[in-house]
Amino acid sequence: MIDIPTDNLKIEVWPIPGIHQRGGQHVGTYPGVRITHLPSGIHAYVDIGRSQHINKIIAMDMILAAITHPKFR
């Protein structure tokens, strides 16, 4: 597996509007994730899950797939 140095990544998180608990209370979570690979400028935006951790894993997989794809080289 390829390790990307953390200083080559910019990770941003933000809340997704419209997520509410039962009773109408707004949940103060930040599940939306965008990871940018700074040397290449490739970024992945993921907000499909309710978990920031899962969204980060998916975004990192997308970045790794993009930078290791033969067409990228």
N, C-alpha and C positions, 0 to 999 in steps of 0.2 A: 504494500500500500504506500502511496505517496503522501508524505507529510508536507503541508504547506506552512511555512513560517507565519506565525500570527501577525508579525509586522507587515506581511503582504496582504492582509485582509482588513476590510473595514466592515464592521458588523453594526447594523442599525436595527432597533426594535421600536415598535409603536403600538398603541391600542387599535383594535379594530372596532369601529363604531357599531352600535346596535347589539352588542352582547349584553344580555341582561339575565339576572337571576330570577327565580320565581318571586313574584311579588313586585316586579318592576324595578328592582334595584340594579344599578349599573355595576358590572364587574370590573374592577380596576386591574385587569391583566393586560399584558403586552405581548400577544402571541404573533403579531406580524413581524417577519424577519426579512431583511435584505442584506445579503453578503456580497461585497464587491472584492474581486481579486485585483488589487491595485496595479500590478505590473502589466496586466492584459486589458484591464477595464471591463472585464466580463462581470456581470452581476446576476444574482438569482434572487427573486422575490417570492416568498412563500407565506401564505396566510390561510392555508387550507385546514389546518388542525387547530384545536383549542389549546394546544400545548406549545409554548415557545421552544422547548427542548426538541420536540419532534420536528417542528418547522426548521430549526437550525440544522438538524441532521439532514433533512431533505435538501435544504439549500446548499449545504457543503457537498452532498453527493452530486448535485447539479453542477457546481463549480468544478469538482474533480473530473466529472465526465467531459465537460467542455474543454478543459485544458489538457486532458490526456488523449482526446480524440485525434486520430491521425490527420484530419483536415486542419486542425488547429496548428500543428507543427509546421 
